[in-house]
Amino acid sequence: MPESLPKGFEPRDVEKKWIDYWNDNQSFTPSDEPGGKSYSIVIPPPNVTGTLHMGHALNLTLQDILCRYHRQQGYDVLWVPGTDHAGIATQNVVEKSLAAQGTTRQDLGREEFVRQVWQWKEEYGGKILNQISRIGASVDWSRLRFTMDDGLSRAVREVFVKLYEQGLIYQGDYIINWCIRCHTALSDLEMEYSEVDGGLYHLRYPLEDGSGHLVVATTRPETMLGDTAVAVNPEDERYRHLIGKNAVLPFLNRRLPIIGDEYVDMEFGTGCLKITPAHDPNDFELGRKHGLELIQVIDDLGAMTPEAGEQFAGLDRMECRKKILQELKEKDLLESSAAHRHSVGHCYRCSAVLEPYVSRQWFVKVGPLASKARDAVSSGDTRIVPGQWAKTYFEWMDNIRDWCISRQIWWGHRIPAWTCLDCGELMVTKEDPTVCTRCESSRLEQDQDVLDTWFSSALWPFSTLGWPDDTRDLQKFYPTSVLVTAFDILFFWVARMMMMGVHFMEQVPFRDVYIHALVRDASGQKMSKSKGNVIDPLLMMDKYGTDAFRFTLTSLAAMGRDIKMSEDRVEGYRHFINKIWNAARFSLMHLQEPPRRFHASAVDGLAHQWILHRLEEVKDRVRDAVENYRFNDAAQTMYQFVWHSFCDWYLELIKPELYGEDEAAKEQARSNLSQVLSEIIILLHPMIPFATQEIWSRLPGRENQDLSRELYPEKRPQCSFPEAADNMEFLQQVVTAVRGIRSELNIAPGLKLELLMQVDGPDRDFLMKHRDLIQGLAGLGDMQTGMDLEPPRGCGAAVVKGYELFVPLKGVVDIQSELARLQKELGKLEKDLSVVGKKLENPGFLNNAPADVVEKEQAKANRIREEKEKLQALYTRLEGIQQE
C-alpha cells in the first residue's frame, strides 16, 4: 500500500529528494545508439562567474518543458549543460581578488595567473551549475562541457587554423573599440550605449591662405589633435570652392586638406566634418578612402601621446579636453559651446567609456560566412520564432562588419600563431611548433592575445557533441532541434553559431530558434540593481517552491510579449500547486489499491464521460501549444482544467459515488479518478516537475517510479462524449446561476434555496434525472421544473440556455436591511472616488508625480467606478424585487 501524501506540500524536501534521484539514476542521459527519434538542445552556456537571474530562470524553464515533453513523446532527448569561460569577466573577478591581496597579474606572470584562474574556476565555477540543477533542469550531467575543456579547446584550434588557411582569418591594423580599464579590444556588439551629459563644441579652423576659417562641431575636442583633414559635401555651395585648399589645425599648425565626400551631411551641424582617422570608426573609413594619415593621439591607457603635442602629451584625455577648451577660448577659436546629452559606448563588463583605437588585431572575414547563414534562414532550414526577429537577423547579416576576435587578456584560448624571432615567419598550426618552418630556428614566440569568448561559444552546438571527431553524439543529435535564447544575444551568439555551423558542418546548428521575451518588474520596468526592482529567483524558490516559480514564468511566457513579474504572482501560483496537492491527497484516500484496468468503452455516467471528453481536448491543446512554443497557453489550459474542471467540479460530482454504498459505481469512480489524475500529473510534469513526481510516486502501482520516463497520454477517440459535454455545460450553468444569486445577495452558504425553472422537453428530463446532483451542488432544498410554473413575488432570476430560472427570496433575504447595507457601501465608494478624483484633477499632481504613481491612482479610480456600478445595479434590482 503506498504512503499517503503529507497534509502540506513542503517543496524543499521534495525538490532535493528528486534532484538526487534523477541524478543518481541518470534519468536524463539518452542513448547514443543509432536509430529512434532524437531531440537535442544545447544550453546557452552561462558565464562561469554567474549566478541565476530571472533571464536564466525563464530560459531554463522553457527548455526544460521542451525536453521533458519530448521525452514523453518517445524521443531520445539530449540537453547538453555547460558553462562559458567568460574571458573578460572571469579575469576581472580574479584580478580584483589579487588586488585585495596587494598584488597584480603582472606580478604573478602569465603562467601563474592562468593557474590561479583555473583554481578559482574549480572552487567557485560550479555555483551556477548547482543553481541550474536547483530549478529542475533535466540536463544530462554526464555530458557537462566547459568552453575551455580539452575537447572544446581542440575544436577552437581546428576552426581557427582552417579559417586562417581558407583566408577567412587575417591580421590587420584596424580601428576597434578599446577598453582602457579591461585593456582589451571589444566587438561592436560588446558595447553598451548609454546617455551621458557632455558638450557640443563649435571650433574654428583657420584657412591656410588667411581668407577666413571653417567651423567644425565635435563632442570630443581632445581628438582634434589627431585630425588629418576637414571634409565637406561636394554639392554644398557654401564650401565647394574650398575643396583642394587647406585649413590649419590649431596648436599643432598641421596642414589639413579640405576634401569633398558625399558622406558629409550638409544639414548636420555646420556641414564641415573634422576627420580623425585614428579615433573614430567612420573617420577611419574616410581616411582609408582618401589615403589620409593615421595619427594616434590617445594611447591604450587613455592618455595623450607625444603626437598630441608637447603641451598636451601625458595628460588624461578628459584633462586634455578641459585644457584644449580653455586655450581655444583664449585664442578666440571656440565659437560656441552648449550642454549636450548624447549616447556613448561603454564596456559591457566594467562600464568604462570605450575609446576608438587603431591597433593590430586578428579578424574573421565574415562576409562569406554571413551570406550562407543568411540563406539558411531565408530558405527555411532554420526557423526563427517569433517571425519578426528574422527581419532583425537579416538586417544585421546584410550589414555585418569583419569580426575582431583578438583580446588583450590572459584568460582564454590563446591564439595559435607563432612568430619566428629570427626570420619573422608567422606560423598558424593545430599543434605547437618547435622550430620555424622557414629557417628551423627554435626561437619562437606565441601571439600574446586570446580569442574573443564568443569565438568558442560560436562552436557550441557541434563542439559539445565531440567535433572534430565524428562521434555518435554528433551523428545522432546534430543538428540540434531548437535553441531557446533571449533576443539580446541574437547577434552576439546565434548569428555566429549559424555562420560556424553552416560553414563547418554544412548543416544549420538548429532547426528552430525560439526568442523569448524579457522578464520585467510588475510595472513593466527593466530589472536593475540601481532601481532596486530585481527579483531573485533563488529567493522565490526558497519562499514559494520551485514548481510555483516555474509555473508562474510559464503562464506569463506569451510569445513576443515581455513578462511582468511580481512576487504576488508567484504566491498566487503557489496556491495552484497546493490545490493540486490537496486534490491528489483527497484522491489517494480513495485509491489505496490499484484500481481495475481502465476501459474507456465501459465508462458510464455524466461526470465521468464529461471529464474524459474535456481531458482529450486538453491533451490536444497542450500538445499543440508546447510544440508551437505557446508556453503560456499550455500553462493556462492546465490551470483552468485542473482548478475548475477537475477540482471544483469533477471531485464534487463524484463524491456521492465515492462515499456511496453502490460498489460498482464506487469502483468505476475510483478507476476513472485514477486514470484522470494520472494523466493530469503527466501533463503537468514538464511545467511543475517536483510536486507531480512526488504525487506520482504515491499512486498505487506507481511507487517510486520515475515520472520523467512516462509517455504522454495516448489519444482515446472512444473518450469523446460531445453529448455529455453539452449536457454537463447546461448543468454547470444552472448551478452557477444559483450560486451567482446566492453570492450577489450575500445569502449564507448553508441556507437551502428553492429553484423554479421554466423548462420542458429533453432538457427538463435531463435536469430531473440529475435533480439530486444539482440540489447538492447548488445548495437547494427543492427544485421544480415545468413551463407552467409561475414565479412568486420577490425572486432572484437568471436565464440559462434560453430558459428562465427563479430563486424565491421571501424569508431568505431581508431586502430592507440589504438595501441599507448597499446604501452605506455606495456612500463610502462615492467618498473614496471623490478623494482620488481630486488628485487626478490636480495639475500639480499630474505633472510632478512619477508616471507609475499616476497610473496607480487612475487604476484605483477605475476599480472604484466599476465596483460602484455593480453595487448600484444590485441596489436597483433589489428595489425592483421589493416593489413586486
N, C-alpha and C positions, 0 to 999 in steps of 0.2 A: 504494500500500500504506500503510495507516495506521501511525502510530507506535505502538510497543509502550508499555505503561504502565511507568513507572519502578518499580523494585523496592519502594520505600517510598512511602507517601502523605504528601505534605508539604502540610498544609492551607493554610498562609498563602499560598503562591504560587498555589495553585489558586483560593482564595477571591477574591483580588484580581483575578486574570485574568478570572473570570466575572462578578464585580460590574461591572467596567469594560465587559465585552462587553455585558451586558444593558442597562447604561445607554446605551452608545453606539448600540445598535440599537433603543432604546426598546421593548424586548421586552414591557413591561408597560403600554404605552399602548394602550387599546382604541379601537375605532372608536366614534364617536358617531352614526354613521348609524342611522336608524330600522330597526327590524326585528331579527330574530335574538333569541337568548336572552341576557338580561343578568343579571349578578350583581354586586352592589356592596357595599362595606364602607367606612365612614369610620373612620379610625384614631382611637382615643381620644387626643386630642392631648396629648402630654407637655408639661410646663412648659418654656418656652424656657430656663429656668435648669437643667434637669435633666440627669442622666447615667443611663445604662442601669442598671437594677437588676433583681433577679430577677422581680419582678412584670411589668415591661416585657417581659423576655425571654420569659416564658411567654405573655403576651398576644400579642406579635408572632409568635411561632412558631405558635400556633394559628390566628391569622388568615392567616398565610402558607400554611399547609397547606390551609385552605379555599379560598383564592384560586388556588393552583396546581392544586389538584384540580379546581375548576370550570372552569379553562381547559382542562384535559384532557377535560372533558365537553362542550366546544364552546361555552361561554358567552363573551360579551364581558364580561370581568371588569374592573371599576374598583375599585382600592383607593386611596383618597384619603389622602395623607400631610399632615401639618401639625403645627403647634405652637401652644400656648396662651400668651398674653402674661403670664399669671400675675401679676396686678397687684401683690399684696402681696409675694410672694416676689421678684419682679424689682426692685421698688422698694427692698426691703431690701438686696439684693445691691449695687445701685449706691450706696445711702446708706452702706453700710459702706466701699465704695471711697473715697467722698468724705471720710468721717471719717478714713481713713488719710492723706488729703492735707490734713487740718486744716480742712475746710470742710463745709458742710451744704447741703441742697437749698434751704433758706430763703435762704442767702447767694446762691445762683445765681439764684433766681427760677424760677417755673414753666416758662416757655418754654425757658430754657437747660437746666434739669434734664431735661425731657422729651427735648430734643435729645440729651443725653448718654446717656439710657437707650436711645434708638434706636441710637446709636453703639455702645453696649455690646452690644445685640442683634445688630447686624450683625457684630461682631467675635467674639462668643462663642456666640451663639444657635444656631449650626449644629452644635455639638458633639453634641447628642442625635441630630440627623439623620444624621450620619456613623455613629453607633453603630447606628441603625436599619438603615442600609444594610449595615453590617458583619454583622448577624445573618442577612442574606439576604432581607430583606423585599422582596417583589415589588410594591412600590408604584409608582404612576405619578408619577414625579418631575416630569413636565411640568405636573401639576395641584397642585403644592405650595401649601398655604394657611397663613395665619397669622391668628389671630383679630383682629389689628388691621390687616390689609392693607386696601386701599381697598374691595374688593368686600364683605368681611365687615363693615367699618365702616358701609358704606351699608345693609346688611341690618339691622344693630343699630339704626340710627336709624329705619329704616322700622318695625320692630317696636315700638320704644319709643313712637313717635308714634301708631301705630294703637291700641296698648293704652291709651294715655292718652285718645285720642278715644273709645274704647269704654268709658271709665270703669273700666278694669281696672288702671290705674296711678294712684296718688294720693300726696299728701304728708300726713304726719301726725306728731304727737308720739306717740312710742311707746317702750316700753322695749325696748332692744336689747342685744345683747352687745357690750361695748366693750373694745377692747384699748388699754390705756394706753401700750403700747410702740409698736405699729404706728399708733396714733392713728386707728383706724377702727372702723366697725361690722362685725360678723361675723354671719352667719346662724347659726341653731341648729345647722345641720349642719357648720359650720366650727369648732365647739367640740370639743375632745378632753377627755374626762373622765379624771381620774387621781386616785388616792387620795393624800391629804395628811394629815399629823399636825396636828391642831388641838385645839380645846377645845369643850366643850358647857357653856354658862353659863346658870344659872338666876337671873334678875333679878327684883327686887321693884319693882312699880309701885304706889305708894300710891293708895288710893281718895280721891277729892276730898272726900268727906264725913268723912274721918278714921276710917272704921269698919274699916280694915284695909288689906290690899294683895292684888294679884294677882301670881302668879309666871309669868313667860314664859321660854321657853327659846330660846336662839339660839347659833349658831356665829360670828356676826359682831356683836359688841357695838357696834362703831362705827356700825352702821346705825340703832341705836335713836334717834339724834339726828334721824332723818327720819321717825320713827313719827308716824302721824296717827290711829291707832285701835288698840283691842285687840278681837279677835274671839273669840267663844265659840259653841259649838253651842247653838241654842235648846232642844234636847232635853236638854241637860246640866243635871241638877238642882243641881249644885254652883254653877252660875253664872247660871242662868236669871233669878234675882231681880235680877241686876246689869245686865241689858240695859237701855239707856236712861240709865244713870248714866255717870259719868266717872272715869277714872283720871288721874293726874298724871305727866307724863314727867319723870323725874329730870334735874337740871342746867338744863333749859330751862323747867320748870314749865308746859309746854304741856298744855292740856286734851285728853285722849284719850277720845273717846266709846267706850263699850263696846257693840259691835254683835253681833247674832246672825246667824250664817250656817251653813247645813248643810255648807259646805265644810270646816269645822273638824273634825278627827278627835278625838273625845273620848278615844280610847285612846292617842293620841300625846302624849308629853311631859306637860305639866300640864293640857292641854285648853284652855289660853289661847294665843292666837296674836297676836303683835305684828304690826301692819300697817305696812309701809314701802313705799308705792306707787311711789316713785321708784327703789327699789333692789332690787326682787325681782319677777320676772315674774308670779308668782301673786298677790302683793300688788297689783300694778298692775291686774290684772283685778278683784280685790275692790274696789280703790279706785274704779275706774270704775263698778262696780255700785252702790256705796254713796255715790258723789259725794264721795269724800274728797279732800283737798288733796294735791297733789304737792309735796314739799319735797325739793329736791336738796341733799344734804349732802356728796357726794363729787363732785369735778369730773372733767374728762376726762383729767387727769394723775394721778388717784389721790390728790389732796389734799383735805382737808376745806374746805368752802366757808364763807363768813360765816354761812350759815343754821345751821351746826352749833354756833354759839355762840362767843363771844369766846375762851373758854379753850381751844377745840379748833381754831378756824379756822387754816388754813395747815399743819396737821400732815399728814404722810403717813398714809394710812388705817391702816397697821399700827402706827405710833407712837401714833395716836389710840386704837387698841384697848387698848394697854398702859395708857395714861393713864386711860381710862374704867374699866377693871377695877380699877385701884388706887384710884380715887376712890369707886367703888361699894363697894369693900371697907371703906373708911374710913367711909362713910355707913351701913354695915350694910345695904346694898341688894343685895349679892351673896350670894344664899342658898347657892349651891354652884357648884363648877366641877369638871370632870373631863376627862382626856385623851380625845380623840375623833378617830378616824380616819374620814374621810368623803371622798366624791367631789366634786371641784371642777372646774369648766370652765376649760380653758386654751386659749389661742390656738394653732391648729394650725400656725401659721407660726413664732412666736417663743417659744411655751410660757409666756408671761406669764399670770398669773391674770386672768380676764376679770371685768369689772365690769358688772352690770346698770345701764343708764344710759338716762335719758329724753332723747331729742333729736328734732329734726325730720328725718325721713328720707323717702325715696321707697320705696313698696311696690307689689308686684304683688298684686292681689286674686286669689288662686289658686283659690278655691272653684269657680267655673265652669270653669276650665281643668282642674282636677284631676278633676272629675266626668267630663268627656269622655275624659280619658286613662285613667281607671279603667275605664270602659266598654269601651275599645278592647282591654284585656287580658282582661276578663271575657267578651267576645264572641268572643275568639279571633283578632281581627285581628292582634294581636301575641302571640306565644307566649314565655313566659319558661321557660328551661331551665337547671338542673333546676326542676321544677314547684314545689318547696317555697318558692322565692323569690317566687312570685306572691302567696302569703299575706302575706309581709312587705311587698310592694309595696302590696297593698290596705290593710293596716293603716296604712301611712304616708299614703296618699292620703285615707283616711277621717278622719284626724286632723290634716291639714295646716293650718298657720297661714300667714297672709299673709307673703310673702317680702320681706324688706328687701333692696333691690337697690342702695342707695347706699353708696359707700365714700369715706372722707375721705382719699384719697391722690391723687397727681397722675398716676400711670401707669395708663392705661386709657382706655376710651371715656367721654369727658366727657358728662355728662347734657345732652341737647339742650333745655335750658329756660333762658329768659332773662327777667329781671325789669326792667321799666322803672323807672329811678331817680326819675323824675318823678311817675308816677301809680300805680306799683305793679303794673301789669298783668303777668301771668305768661303767657309765650308758649312753647309746645312745638311745634317745627316741624322739618321734614325739612331745610330749608335755613337757614343762619344769617341771622337777620333783621337789617336795617339800621336800621329805625325801628319805633317802638311801633305796634302795630295799633290802639290806642285813641287816644293823643294825638299820635302821629307824632314823638315825641321820639327823638333818636338816642342818648340816654344809656341804653344797655342793658348789663346785666351778666349773663354766663352763670353758671349754677349751678357752684359750685366742685367739687362731688363728681364722682366717676367711677362707672361701673356695676360691680357685682359681676362678677368674671371669669366666673362660671357663667352669667351672662345671655347673653354672646356665645357661649359653648360650647353653650348650650341650642339654638342655631340651627344647629349644625354640620352635621347631615345634609342640610339644604337650602341653607344659605348657601354651603357649599363647592361646590355644584353650580350656582351662579350666581344664585340667587334674590336680589332680587325680579324679575329678568328671567326670562322663560320660555325658558330655554336648552335646547339639545339634550340636554345632560347631565341636566338636571332631568327632561326628558320620558322619557329612556331609563333613568336609574339611580335615580330616586326612585319609590317608597320603596326604601331600601336593603334588602339581603337579610338581614343579620344584624349585630348589634352584639355584639362579644366584649369583655367587661369583667369587672372584679372586683366582688365584692358591696359593697365599701366605698364605691363611688360610685353604687350603685343609686339613692340618693336625691339626692345632690349633682347628678348629671348625667342618669342615664337617665330618671328621672321627669320632669325639666324638659324634656328633649328630647321626651318623649311629649306633654307639655302644649303646647309650642310647635308641634310638628309637626302634631298633630291640629287645633289652632286655626287655623294659618295655611295649611297645605297641604290641610286637610280629608282627610288620609290619615295613617296612622301613619308614623313615620320609619323603622321597620324591621320586618320580618316576624317575626324571631326575636331574642331577647336571650339569649345564652349567657353564664351566670355561671360563670367558672372559679374554682377554689379558690386558696387562698393557698399560696405556697411557704415552707415552714418548714425548719428545720435537721434534721439526721438524727434527733434525738430528739423532733421534733415541736414544738420551741420556735419562737416567732416570732423572725425575724431582727432584730437591732438592733445598732447600733454599741456601745451600752453593754454588751451581753452578749458582744461580740466574736465573734459567730457568723455574721456576714454573709459570704455567698459572692458574690464579684464575678464577674458573668457575663463581663466582658471578660477577666478573668484566666483563666477556664475556657476561653474560646475560644482565647486565646493558647496555653494549655498543651496542650489536647487537641483543638482544632479545633472549628469551629462546628457541623459535622454531628453530632459526638458529643454536644455540648452540647444541641443541638436535639432529638436523638433521645432523650436522657435525659429532658428535660422532657415530651416527647410520650408516652413509655412510662409515665410516672408520672401523667399527667393524667387520672386516673379521675374520672368525673362525681361531683361532690358530696363529694369526699374531698380533704383538704389533701395537698400533696406534701411528703414528707420527703426533702429534697435533701442530697446529700453529694458531696464530690469523688470518693470511691471509686466512686460510681455513674457519674459522667461518665467516669472512667478505664475502668470496665468496658465501657461502650458504645463507647469508642474501639476496643476490641478487635473489636467488631462491625463498625465501619467498616473496620478493617484486614482483617477476614475477607472482606468484600465485595470490597475492592480486590484481595486476593490471588486470590480466586475468578475475578474478571474478568481478572486478569493471566494466570492459567492458561488460561482460556477463549480469550483472544485469541491465545495461542500456536498454537491450532488453528483460528483464524478469520482467517487472513491475507488471504483473498479473500472477497468477498461470497458467502455460500452460495447454493445454488439456492433458488428460491422455495419458501416453506414451504407444504405441503399437509397439513392435519390428517388427511384421509382416507387418506393414504398412510403414516401413522405406524405402525410395527410395532415390536414388542419391548416386553417388560415394563417396563423402566426408563423408556422414552420415554412410553409410554401412562400410566404411573403419575404421572410428574411433570406431564404436561399435565392430567391429571384433578385433581391437587392444585392446580395453578395456577388452574384455573377456579374451584375452591372459594375460593381466596384472593382472587381478584378480586372475587367477590361479597361476601365478608366485609369486605374493606377498604372497598368502596363503601358498604355498609350502615353500617359503623362511623363513617366520616367524615361521612356525611350525617345521622347522628343524634348527632354531637358526642361519640362514644365514642373519643376520640383514642388512649387507651391500648390499646384493643382493636385498632385498626388497626396500631399500632406492634408489639404483641406478636404479632399474626398474621404480620406480615412477618418479625419476628425469628426466630420458630420455623420458618417456611418456608425462609427463606434460609440460616440457620445449619445447621439439621438436615436438612431435606428436600433442599435443593439442594446445599449444600457437603458435608455429611457423608455423604450417600447417593448422590445422583444423579451427582456428578462422579466418585465412586469406581466407581459401577456402569458408567459408560460409558468408563472408561479402556481396557478391553480393546479396545473398538471404535476409539477414537481412535488407539491405538498399534498396532492390528492390520493385517493385510495385506488384509482384505476391503474393497475400495474402496467398494462400495455401502453397506456397514454404516458405514464411516467417514464417507461423505458424509451419510447420514441422521443420524448422531450430531452432525455439525457443524451441519446445518440445524436440528435440534431444539434443540441447545445455544444457537445464535444466537437463536432465537425466544424461548426461555425466559429467557435472560439479558436480552434487550432488554425484555421485559415486566416483569421484576423491576426493572430500572432505572427504568422509567416509574412503576411502583407506588411505589417508594421515593422518587422525586424530590420530592414535596411535603414529605416529612419531612427528607430529607437532600439538599438541592439541589446542593451543590458536588461531592462525590465522584461522584454519579450523572451530573452534567453532564460532568465530565471523562472518565469511562468511556465515556459515550455518544459523545463526540466522537472516540474512538479505535476505535469499532466500524466494521468495513468497510462502506463505503457511507454512513456517518453522519458523516464527518469534518467537525468544526466546526459541526455542525447545532445549532440551539437546542432543547434538550430541553424547555424550558418551553412550547413550542408543539406538542408531540406530544400526540395524543389518547389517552385512556385505552384500554387494550387492549380490543378488542371481545369480546363473548361468543362462544364457539365451542361450541355444543351437540355438534358432532361430536368434540370432545375429551373427552367424558365416557366414561370407561372404568372403570365401577364394578368389573368383574370383575378387571381388572388392579390396581386399588387394593386390593381384598381380598387378592389373591394376594401383592402386594408387602408388605402388612402382615404376612402369615404369614411370608414370607421374613425380614423385619426382626426379627420376634420370635424366630425360630430363631437368627439371627446374634447378636442382643442377648443371648440366653440364654447362648450360648457365651462371649461376651465378658464377661458378668457373672461366670461361673465363673472365667474367667481372672483377672479383676480381683480378685475376692474372695479367691482363693488365692494372689495375687501371682505368677502364672505369667508368665514373661518373654514379652514380645510376639512375639519371633522364634521361640519354641518351637512347633513344629507339634503340634496336638492331633488326637485321633480323636473322631468323633461317631457315636454309635449312636442311632437314633431309631425307636421303635416306631410305625409309621405305615403305612397302606395306602390303597388306592383312588386317587382322583384327586389327593389331597394328596401321596401318595408319588410319583406320576407327575410332579407339578409340581416337587417337590424334586429328583428325579433329573434332570429336564430342565435345572434350573439348578444342578446339582451344582458345576460349576467356579466359578460365580459365588459360591456360598455358601462354598465352600472358601477362595476368595481373600479374601472379606470377613471370615470368622471365623478365619482363620489355621489351617486344617485341613490335615492331611496325608492324611486319609482320612475318608470319610463312608459309613456303611452305614444302610440303612433296611429295615424289614420288621417285621411283627408277631411273628415267631418269634425275634427277636434276644433273647439273654439277656445282661443287663449283667454284666460281670465284677466281682469283688470290688474295693471301693475306687473308687467313682465319684463324680464330681460330677453332680448331677441337677437337672432342671427340668421343668416342664410347659408346653407351648405348644399352644394350641388343643385341649386335652384329651389330647394325645399326650405320652408321657414321652420325654425325651431324656437321654442319659448321656454323660459325658466321662470315660473311664478315666484314673485318676491314678497308677497304678503306674508308677514310673520317671519320673514327671513332677513330683510334689510329694514332698518329704521331709517327711512328716507329723509325724514326731517333732520335727524342727527347727522346723517351723511352729508346733506346739503350744508349744514352749519360748518362741518369739518372742511369741506371743499372751499367754502367762502373764506375761511381763515387761511387756508393754504394759498388761495388766489391772491389774497391781500399781501401775504409775505412775498410771493413771487413778484407782484407789482412793485413792491418796495425795493427788492433786490435789483429788478430791471431798471428802476429809476437811478439807483446808485451807479450801475455800470454805464447807463446811457449818458449820464452827466460827464463821466470820464471820456467817453468816446466823442462827445460833442465839444470837448475842451481842446482847442488848437495847441495849447502848450503841451498837453499830454501826447497828442498825436505826433507832434513834431520832435519832441525831446525824448520820449520813452523808446527803449530798444524795440526793434521790429517784432521780436518774438513775444515781448510783453503785450504789445498792442494786439497781436494776433490772438493771444490767450484771452484777453478781455472781449474781443469780438466773438470768439468761440463761446465764451461764457454767456454773452448776451443771447446768442442764437439758441443755446441749450435752454435758457430760462424761457424764451419765447415759445419754443416747442413744447415744453412741459406745461406752460400756461395754456396753450391752445388745447392740449389734451384734456386738462382738468376742466377747462371751460366747456368743452364738448360734453364731457361726462356730466357736468352740472346741469347743462341744458337738457340732457337726456333724462336725468333723474327728475327734473322738474316736470317733464312730459309724462313720465310714469306716475308721478304724484297726482297729476291732474286727470288721469284716466278714470 
